[in-house]
Amino acid sequence: MGNLAGKIAIVTGGARGIGKAIVKKLEEEKATVIVVDKGFESDQLGQKQFAIDVTNGKAVEQFFETVADRFGTIDILVNNAGISTMAEVVEMQEQEWDTVMDVNAKGVFLVSKFAARQMKKAGKGGKIINISSQAGKNGYKYMGSYVASKHAVLGLTKVMALELAADRILVNAVCPGIIETEMKQTERIWGGELRGMDAAAIEAEDYSQVPLGRTGSPEDVADSVLFLASKSADYITGESINVTGGMTMN
Ligand SMILES: NC(=O)c1ccc[n+]([C@@H]2O[C@H](COP(=O)([O-])OP(=O)(O)OC[C@H]3O[C@@H](n4cnc5c(N)ncnc54)[C@H](O)[C@@H]3O)[C@@H](O)[C@H]2O)c1
């Protein structure tokens, strides 16, 4: 406990699900954690909570100015905000493609860009951790926009790892498998509609696909983020870690 004392971290999409578990783990290690989420209600906002849409470049830029004034230079960025939709590619609306790519790919680019600028200027290195998915490594039916966006995140992770290495800014990704969150519950309902099954049958199928015999928790993912944020991962960059219970091994 206390391994991240004195560190300043930003977690996007931190109001619920995996992001919320990441915030908790980083705080347990005594980091100061700034949370960005489009879905924050006004009564959830405070000095460290910001209701920002990661697809809005102007808002993201202004947010980093506020962070610099209020907290100083950040040490850790976790790009976790993400959305999913489901449709066969031949049925997919252009708007659906754009929305998913905007949040999952452009959002990571925008937030990383301003974070890395700040880290470079401060000259003390840093960590950027992107939450991709096993959908960043494999194809899944009905998830064309999501799969494309998560592959994009892994590509950007590698490029930024190269571009920022000389500044000791390490850029890595985590690829979760099936994790029990509101996003996953909604996907089971959509998947059921598309495949003529009920959500419970999809859930049973999910379990049967995981070699370790259970789906993942948000804490399972948060633990790998904590590892990448820690000193124990100071010689790892441009890497992606599968947190899938053995479902994905590539
Ligand atoms: N749940 C899974 O099985 C799973 C698997 C692999 C990867 N992931 C990824 O993990 C991340 C978190 O997923 P989750 O399951 O916790 O989802 P979730 O829907 O439960 O939570 C996502 C959070 O991101 C926020 N958000 C969405 N769009 C935003 C935007 N434009 N700007 C700011 N905040 C925004 C939401 O308000 C929400 O609080 C996502 O990137 C997701 O793609 C999830």
The ligand as an SDF file (V2000), in Angstrom:
LIG
                    3D

 44 48  0  0  0  0  0  0  0  0999 V2000
  -16.8660   -5.0580  -19.9860 N   0  0  0  0  0  0  0  0  0  0  0  0
  -16.1340   -5.7840  -20.8110 C   0  0  0  0  0  0  0  0  0  0  0  0
  -16.3750   -7.0050  -20.9910 O   0  0  0  0  0  0  0  0  0  0  0  0
  -14.9690   -5.1640  -21.5480 C   0  0  0  0  0  0  0  0  0  0  0  0
  -14.1240   -6.0200  -22.2650 C   0  0  0  0  0  0  0  0  0  0  0  0
  -13.0440   -5.4760  -22.9490 C   0  0  0  0  0  0  0  0  0  0  0  0
  -12.8020   -4.1160  -22.9050 C   0  0  0  0  0  0  0  0  0  0  0  0
  -13.6510   -3.2980  -22.2080 N   0  0  0  0  0  0  0  0  0  0  0  0
  -13.3440   -1.8650  -22.2260 C   0  0  0  0  0  0  0  0  0  0  0  0
  -13.1780   -1.3990  -20.8980 O   0  0  0  0  0  0  0  0  0  0  0  0
  -13.5550   -0.0160  -20.8190 C   0  0  0  0  0  0  0  0  0  0  0  0
  -14.5750    0.1590  -19.7110 C   0  0  0  0  0  0  0  0  0  0  0  0
  -15.7130   -0.6460  -20.0190 O   0  0  0  0  0  0  0  0  0  0  0  0
  -16.8870   -0.9860  -18.9710 P   0  0  0  0  0  0  0  0  0  0  0  0
  -17.3130   -2.3660  -19.2520 O   0  0  0  0  0  0  0  0  0  0  0  0
  -16.4860   -0.5650  -17.6060 O   0  0  0  0  0  0  0  0  0  0  0  0
  -18.0140   -0.0020  -19.5760 O   0  0  0  0  0  0  0  0  0  0  0  0
  -19.1670    0.8590  -18.8720 P   0  0  0  0  0  0  0  0  0  0  0  0
  -20.1160    1.2190  -19.9600 O   0  0  0  0  0  0  0  0  0  0  0  0
  -19.6930    0.1370  -17.6790 O   0  0  0  0  0  0  0  0  0  0  0  0
  -18.3780    2.1760  -18.3840 O   0  0  0  0  0  0  0  0  0  0  0  0
  -17.8110    3.0610  -19.3320 C   0  0  0  0  0  0  0  0  0  0  0  0
  -17.7000    4.4540  -18.7290 C   0  0  0  0  0  0  0  0  0  0  0  0
  -17.1520    5.3230  -19.7590 O   0  0  0  0  0  0  0  0  0  0  0  0
  -17.9040    6.5280  -19.7890 C   0  0  0  0  0  0  0  0  0  0  0  0
  -17.8670    7.1220  -21.1270 N   0  0  0  0  0  0  0  0  0  0  0  0
  -18.4300    6.6250  -22.2590 C   0  0  0  0  0  0  0  0  0  0  0  0
  -18.2530    7.4740  -23.2820 N   0  0  0  0  0  0  0  0  0  0  0  0
  -17.5450    8.5220  -22.8060 C   0  0  0  0  0  0  0  0  0  0  0  0
  -17.0650    9.7310  -23.3780 C   0  0  0  0  0  0  0  0  0  0  0  0
  -17.2940   10.0360  -24.6740 N   0  0  0  0  0  0  0  0  0  0  0  0
  -16.3600   10.5870  -22.6030 N   0  0  0  0  0  0  0  0  0  0  0  0
  -16.1480   10.3030  -21.2850 C   0  0  0  0  0  0  0  0  0  0  0  0
  -16.6110    9.2030  -20.6840 N   0  0  0  0  0  0  0  0  0  0  0  0
  -17.2980    8.3130  -21.4300 C   0  0  0  0  0  0  0  0  0  0  0  0
  -19.3170    6.1080  -19.4020 C   0  0  0  0  0  0  0  0  0  0  0  0
  -20.0890    7.2100  -18.9300 O   0  0  0  0  0  0  0  0  0  0  0  0
  -19.0590    5.0270  -18.3420 C   0  0  0  0  0  0  0  0  0  0  0  0
  -18.9930    5.5860  -17.0350 O   0  0  0  0  0  0  0  0  0  0  0  0
  -14.0880    0.3500  -22.2170 C   0  0  0  0  0  0  0  0  0  0  0  0
  -13.0620    0.9570  -22.9760 O   0  0  0  0  0  0  0  0  0  0  0  0
  -14.4400   -1.0080  -22.8050 C   0  0  0  0  0  0  0  0  0  0  0  0
  -14.4220   -0.9990  -24.2110 O   0  0  0  0  0  0  0  0  0  0  0  0
  -14.7190   -3.7880  -21.5210 C   0  0  0  0  0  0  0  0  0  0  0  0
  1  2  1  0
  2  3  2  0
  2  4  1  0
  4  5  1  0
  4 44  2  0
  5  6  2  0
  6  7  1  0
  7  8  2  0
  8  9  1  0
  8 44  1  0
  9 10  1  0
  9 42  1  0
 10 11  1  0
 11 12  1  0
 11 40  1  0
 12 13  1  0
 13 14  1  0
 14 15  2  0
 14 16  1  0
 14 17  1  0
 17 18  1  0
 18 19  2  0
 18 20  1  0
 18 21  1  0
 21 22  1  0
 22 23  1  0
 23 24  1  0
 23 38  1  0
 24 25  1  0
 25 26  1  0
 25 36  1  0
 26 27  1  0
 26 35  1  0
 27 28  2  0
 28 29  1  0
 29 30  1  0
 29 35  2  0
 30 31  1  0
 30 32  2  0
 32 33  1  0
 33 34  2  0
 34 35  1  0
 36 37  1  0
 36 38  1  0
 38 39  1  0
 40 41  1  0
 40 42  1  0
 42 43  1  0
M  CHG  2   8   1  16  -1
M  END
$$$$
